[in-house]
Amino acid sequence: MRPHAVHAVIAVKSLDRAKSRLAEHLRPPQRARLVLAMLADTVRAAAAVPAIASVTVVTPDPLVAELARSRGAMVHPEPVAQRSHSDPDKLNTALDSAAAALRRRHGPVDLLALQADLPALRPDELAAMFTAAPPATRSLVVDHAGSGTAALLAPAGIALRPRFGPGSARRHIGDGAAALGGDWPGLRLDVDTAADLDRALLLGAGTDTRALLCDIGWPHSVHQPVPRVC
């Protein structure tokens, strides 16, 4: 158990930009529904961890905000800011804004930046991450692809300094964060491709993601056998 409560922050883009790498398999409305389903499962898993005191979703999208509130998460509006070369999709600006708001409200609490598309996440994986994380420096969980960041933890009194985007694991490590080596397949499995969705099903995707995939008749054109969704 960490000495401070952890406050989780999840940033979600507008649904009209959702999961473009799945365009070959899913139509835009289906991709938007998938984003919402995976977010619901991610929020549910995070909220079930005793050390997590709150979950905040930062987003410009009203449907994402509605879903987040319905699952007990707080919503922080995405800041209005000019896009920059270093943060083209405003993800890191959004996370920084929500992190600052949480510390203004709660004091020098631990902060966890979590990806929104972790449908196979298990609460015990996050709890184990907190146990493994060093108490005085930022730490991260590298995603299953080996280049991205599934989760970034900043202890109380240390700035979050998110560097999400392509190659974020290397950037976070270069900025002083420690990579954690735990066996946490659900925590590491952020979903970008059809193969990622299949892996999530094999691991045991959450109820919202499974219900959505059942409804849309997944899988489409997948190459490896996966369990029946329905």
C-alpha beads as a LAMMPS data file, in Angstrom:
LAMMPS data file: protein, C-alpha beads

230 atoms
229 bonds

1 atom types
1 bond types

-500.0 500.0 xlo xhi
-500.0 500.0 ylo yhi
-500.0 500.0 zlo zhi

Masses

1 110.0

Atoms # bond

1 1 1 0.000 0.000 0.000
2 1 1 1.368 3.415 -0.930
3 1 1 1.571 6.009 1.873
4 1 1 -0.503 8.434 -0.197
5 1 1 -3.754 7.899 -2.038
6 1 1 -3.328 7.647 -5.792
7 1 1 -5.422 9.792 -8.119
8 1 1 -5.684 8.412 -11.647
9 1 1 -5.952 10.531 -14.789
10 1 1 -7.074 9.226 -18.182
11 1 1 -7.045 11.363 -21.340
12 1 1 -9.393 10.530 -24.212
13 1 1 -9.493 12.139 -27.658
14 1 1 -12.626 13.152 -29.531
15 1 1 -14.494 10.100 -30.743
16 1 1 -14.326 11.253 -34.352
17 1 1 -10.579 10.526 -34.171
18 1 1 -11.009 7.132 -32.572
19 1 1 -8.804 4.140 -33.387
20 1 1 -7.934 4.883 -37.003
21 1 1 -5.693 1.779 -37.160
22 1 1 -8.843 -0.342 -36.887
23 1 1 -10.467 1.331 -39.909
24 1 1 -9.973 -1.802 -42.025
25 1 1 -12.090 -3.800 -39.577
26 1 1 -14.573 -1.379 -38.000
27 1 1 -16.642 1.539 -39.268
28 1 1 -16.268 4.917 -37.502
29 1 1 -19.395 4.480 -35.305
30 1 1 -18.162 1.049 -34.221
31 1 1 -14.716 2.413 -33.414
32 1 1 -16.283 5.162 -31.316
33 1 1 -18.354 2.603 -29.413
34 1 1 -15.237 0.503 -28.870
35 1 1 -13.407 3.471 -27.336
36 1 1 -16.285 4.015 -24.919
37 1 1 -16.462 0.317 -24.003
38 1 1 -12.718 0.042 -23.357
39 1 1 -12.778 3.245 -21.314
40 1 1 -15.623 1.848 -19.206
41 1 1 -13.626 -1.321 -18.482
42 1 1 -10.459 0.653 -17.736
43 1 1 -12.260 2.976 -15.318
44 1 1 -13.977 0.037 -13.608
45 1 1 -10.685 -1.786 -13.051
46 1 1 -8.905 1.322 -11.766
47 1 1 -11.729 2.270 -9.416
48 1 1 -11.623 -1.226 -7.869
49 1 1 -8.062 -0.701 -6.582
50 1 1 -8.180 0.291 -2.894
51 1 1 -5.212 2.670 -3.240
52 1 1 -6.921 4.683 -5.994
53 1 1 -8.911 7.511 -4.431
54 1 1 -10.325 8.950 -7.652
55 1 1 -10.370 8.547 -11.416
56 1 1 -10.502 11.650 -13.616
57 1 1 -11.136 11.581 -17.360
58 1 1 -9.964 14.605 -19.331
59 1 1 -11.637 14.911 -22.716
60 1 1 -13.191 17.387 -25.173
61 1 1 -15.878 14.884 -26.161
62 1 1 -19.320 15.126 -24.483
63 1 1 -20.114 11.438 -25.040
64 1 1 -16.854 10.402 -23.395
65 1 1 -17.602 12.767 -20.504
66 1 1 -21.090 11.322 -20.104
67 1 1 -19.772 7.761 -20.058
68 1 1 -17.062 8.671 -17.531
69 1 1 -19.547 10.268 -15.140
70 1 1 -21.887 7.289 -15.453
71 1 1 -19.032 5.045 -14.247
72 1 1 -18.214 7.206 -11.255
73 1 1 -15.246 9.103 -12.699
74 1 1 -14.756 12.840 -12.497
75 1 1 -14.414 14.820 -15.721
76 1 1 -11.871 17.547 -16.390
77 1 1 -12.396 19.597 -19.563
78 1 1 -9.588 19.505 -22.066
79 1 1 -7.699 22.824 -21.886
80 1 1 -8.084 25.219 -24.774
81 1 1 -4.545 25.610 -26.087
82 1 1 -2.704 25.898 -29.342
83 1 1 -1.337 22.626 -30.651
84 1 1 2.419 22.424 -30.524
85 1 1 4.974 20.430 -32.481
86 1 1 5.924 18.457 -29.367
87 1 1 2.332 17.666 -28.383
88 1 1 0.368 17.458 -31.647
89 1 1 -2.747 15.850 -30.181
90 1 1 -2.736 17.827 -26.894
91 1 1 -2.668 14.615 -24.871
92 1 1 0.181 15.685 -22.606
93 1 1 -1.207 19.187 -22.153
94 1 1 -4.515 17.632 -21.116
95 1 1 -2.844 15.288 -18.617
96 1 1 -0.768 18.118 -17.142
97 1 1 -3.879 20.260 -16.717
98 1 1 -5.831 17.511 -14.940
99 1 1 -2.824 16.611 -12.772
100 1 1 -2.414 20.222 -11.660
101 1 1 -6.124 20.487 -10.851
102 1 1 -5.993 17.309 -8.747
103 1 1 -3.047 18.546 -6.699
104 1 1 -4.671 21.933 -6.176
105 1 1 -7.707 20.092 -4.820
106 1 1 -6.058 17.300 -2.836
107 1 1 -2.525 18.469 -2.103
108 1 1 0.705 16.594 -3.010
109 1 1 -0.922 13.269 -3.879
110 1 1 0.428 10.447 -6.021
111 1 1 -0.694 10.699 -9.658
112 1 1 -1.240 7.891 -12.143
113 1 1 -1.596 8.636 -15.870
114 1 1 -3.309 5.641 -17.420
115 1 1 -4.125 4.746 -21.001
116 1 1 -7.852 4.640 -21.804
117 1 1 -7.759 1.466 -23.895
118 1 1 -6.836 -1.285 -21.430
119 1 1 -9.859 -3.609 -21.664
120 1 1 -8.077 -6.575 -20.045
121 1 1 -6.721 -4.561 -17.095
122 1 1 -7.046 -6.244 -13.701
123 1 1 -7.144 -4.317 -10.405
124 1 1 -4.487 -6.581 -8.899
125 1 1 -2.072 -5.551 -11.667
126 1 1 -2.354 -1.885 -10.714
127 1 1 -2.042 -2.760 -7.044
128 1 1 1.132 -4.726 -7.823
129 1 1 2.479 -1.806 -9.841
130 1 1 2.063 0.491 -6.839
131 1 1 3.911 -1.986 -4.631
132 1 1 6.774 -2.289 -7.113
133 1 1 7.134 1.429 -7.843
134 1 1 10.000 3.306 -6.164
135 1 1 8.746 5.839 -3.594
136 1 1 10.798 8.842 -4.675
137 1 1 10.867 8.837 -8.476
138 1 1 8.498 8.528 -11.399
139 1 1 7.930 5.062 -12.828
140 1 1 6.267 3.623 -15.886
141 1 1 4.874 0.425 -17.310
142 1 1 6.022 -0.104 -20.895
143 1 1 3.256 -1.368 -23.172
144 1 1 3.191 -4.802 -24.836
145 1 1 4.709 -3.374 -28.027
146 1 1 7.793 -2.278 -26.115
147 1 1 7.770 1.358 -27.195
148 1 1 4.707 2.996 -25.610
149 1 1 3.678 3.761 -22.052
150 1 1 0.645 2.045 -20.557
151 1 1 0.895 3.808 -17.196
152 1 1 3.004 6.562 -15.627
153 1 1 3.141 7.050 -11.848
154 1 1 4.405 10.210 -10.131
155 1 1 4.826 10.113 -6.339
156 1 1 3.596 12.952 -4.161
157 1 1 5.671 16.092 -4.642
158 1 1 7.064 15.021 -8.037
159 1 1 5.689 16.438 -11.282
160 1 1 3.937 14.006 -13.617
161 1 1 5.772 15.298 -16.731
162 1 1 3.878 13.144 -19.266
163 1 1 5.629 12.427 -22.570
164 1 1 2.994 10.264 -24.246
165 1 1 2.966 9.701 -27.996
166 1 1 5.058 7.518 -30.345
167 1 1 8.124 6.188 -28.547
168 1 1 6.927 7.496 -25.180
169 1 1 8.647 4.776 -23.151
170 1 1 12.065 5.905 -24.344
171 1 1 11.181 9.550 -23.634
172 1 1 9.864 8.825 -20.136
173 1 1 12.939 6.746 -19.279
174 1 1 15.196 9.449 -20.704
175 1 1 13.420 11.939 -18.448
176 1 1 14.256 9.912 -15.357
177 1 1 11.312 7.535 -14.957
178 1 1 12.041 3.943 -13.930
179 1 1 10.617 1.130 -16.082
180 1 1 8.885 -1.504 -13.950
181 1 1 9.311 -5.158 -14.872
182 1 1 6.213 -6.832 -13.468
183 1 1 4.262 -9.540 -15.274
184 1 1 1.101 -7.516 -15.874
185 1 1 -0.255 -8.490 -19.301
186 1 1 -3.590 -6.724 -18.964
187 1 1 -1.972 -3.488 -17.821
188 1 1 0.486 -3.582 -20.708
189 1 1 -2.120 -4.351 -23.391
190 1 1 -3.324 -1.071 -24.870
191 1 1 -5.433 -1.747 -27.952
192 1 1 -4.588 -0.238 -31.338
193 1 1 -4.967 -3.126 -33.788
194 1 1 -7.194 -6.121 -34.510
195 1 1 -4.481 -8.398 -33.110
196 1 1 -4.523 -6.374 -29.891
197 1 1 -8.267 -6.914 -29.579
198 1 1 -7.771 -10.647 -30.018
199 1 1 -5.101 -10.645 -27.302
200 1 1 -7.496 -8.802 -24.984
201 1 1 -10.111 -11.490 -25.548
202 1 1 -7.587 -14.215 -24.800
203 1 1 -6.592 -12.472 -21.577
204 1 1 -10.210 -11.822 -20.629
205 1 1 -11.566 -8.462 -21.749
206 1 1 -13.926 -6.562 -19.479
207 1 1 -17.695 -6.826 -19.663
208 1 1 -18.319 -3.661 -21.679
209 1 1 -15.739 -4.523 -24.316
210 1 1 -16.986 -8.085 -24.627
211 1 1 -20.595 -6.922 -24.937
212 1 1 -19.661 -4.445 -27.653
213 1 1 -17.650 -6.997 -29.630
214 1 1 -20.518 -9.457 -29.351
215 1 1 -22.958 -6.832 -30.613
216 1 1 -20.879 -5.913 -33.666
217 1 1 -20.030 -9.518 -34.535
218 1 1 -16.287 -9.453 -33.895
219 1 1 -13.958 -10.902 -35.113
220 1 1 -13.751 -9.642 -38.683
221 1 1 -10.908 -10.964 -40.844
222 1 1 -8.735 -12.053 -37.943
223 1 1 -5.995 -14.587 -38.494
224 1 1 -5.661 -16.300 -35.119
225 1 1 -8.401 -18.226 -33.312
226 1 1 -9.907 -16.402 -30.358
227 1 1 -12.574 -17.407 -27.836
228 1 1 -16.170 -16.861 -28.876
229 1 1 -17.265 -13.446 -27.681
230 1 1 -20.942 -14.327 -27.310

Bonds

1 1 1 2
2 1 2 3
3 1 3 4
4 1 4 5
5 1 5 6
6 1 6 7
7 1 7 8
8 1 8 9
9 1 9 10
10 1 10 11
11 1 11 12
12 1 12 13
13 1 13 14
14 1 14 15
15 1 15 16
16 1 16 17
17 1 17 18
18 1 18 19
19 1 19 20
20 1 20 21
21 1 21 22
22 1 22 23
23 1 23 24
24 1 24 25
25 1 25 26
26 1 26 27
27 1 27 28
28 1 28 29
29 1 29 30
30 1 30 31
31 1 31 32
32 1 32 33
33 1 33 34
34 1 34 35
35 1 35 36
36 1 36 37
37 1 37 38
38 1 38 39
39 1 39 40
40 1 40 41
41 1 41 42
42 1 42 43
43 1 43 44
44 1 44 45
45 1 45 46
46 1 46 47
47 1 47 48
48 1 48 49
49 1 49 50
50 1 50 51
51 1 51 52
52 1 52 53
53 1 53 54
54 1 54 55
55 1 55 56
56 1 56 57
57 1 57 58
58 1 58 59
59 1 59 60
60 1 60 61
61 1 61 62
62 1 62 63
63 1 63 64
64 1 64 65
65 1 65 66
66 1 66 67
67 1 67 68
68 1 68 69
69 1 69 70
70 1 70 71
71 1 71 72
72 1 72 73
73 1 73 74
74 1 74 75
75 1 75 76
76 1 76 77
77 1 77 78
78 1 78 79
79 1 79 80
80 1 80 81
81 1 81 82
82 1 82 83
83 1 83 84
84 1 84 85
85 1 85 86
86 1 86 87
87 1 87 88
88 1 88 89
89 1 89 90
90 1 90 91
91 1 91 92
92 1 92 93
93 1 93 94
94 1 94 95
95 1 95 96
96 1 96 97
97 1 97 98
98 1 98 99
99 1 99 100
100 1 100 101
101 1 101 102
102 1 102 103
103 1 103 104
104 1 104 105
105 1 105 106
106 1 106 107
107 1 107 108
108 1 108 109
109 1 109 110
110 1 110 111
111 1 111 112
112 1 112 113
113 1 113 114
114 1 114 115
115 1 115 116
116 1 116 117
117 1 117 118
118 1 118 119
119 1 119 120
120 1 120 121
121 1 121 122
122 1 122 123
123 1 123 124
124 1 124 125
125 1 125 126
126 1 126 127
127 1 127 128
128 1 128 129
129 1 129 130
130 1 130 131
131 1 131 132
132 1 132 133
133 1 133 134
134 1 134 135
135 1 135 136
136 1 136 137
137 1 137 138
138 1 138 139
139 1 139 140
140 1 140 141
141 1 141 142
142 1 142 143
143 1 143 144
144 1 144 145
145 1 145 146
146 1 146 147
147 1 147 148
148 1 148 149
149 1 149 150
150 1 150 151
151 1 151 152
152 1 152 153
153 1 153 154
154 1 154 155
155 1 155 156
156 1 156 157
157 1 157 158
158 1 158 159
159 1 159 160
160 1 160 161
161 1 161 162
162 1 162 163
163 1 163 164
164 1 164 165
165 1 165 166
166 1 166 167
167 1 167 168
168 1 168 169
169 1 169 170
170 1 170 171
171 1 171 172
172 1 172 173
173 1 173 174
174 1 174 175
175 1 175 176
176 1 176 177
177 1 177 178
178 1 178 179
179 1 179 180
180 1 180 181
181 1 181 182
182 1 182 183
183 1 183 184
184 1 184 185
185 1 185 186
186 1 186 187
187 1 187 188
188 1 188 189
189 1 189 190
190 1 190 191
191 1 191 192
192 1 192 193
193 1 193 194
194 1 194 195
195 1 195 196
196 1 196 197
197 1 197 198
198 1 198 199
199 1 199 200
200 1 200 201
201 1 201 202
202 1 202 203
203 1 203 204
204 1 204 205
205 1 205 206
206 1 206 207
207 1 207 208
208 1 208 209
209 1 209 210
210 1 210 211
211 1 211 212
212 1 212 213
213 1 213 214
214 1 214 215
215 1 215 216
216 1 216 217
217 1 217 218
218 1 218 219
219 1 219 220
220 1 220 221
221 1 221 222
222 1 222 223
223 1 223 224
224 1 224 225
225 1 225 226
226 1 226 227
227 1 227 228
228 1 228 229
229 1 229 230
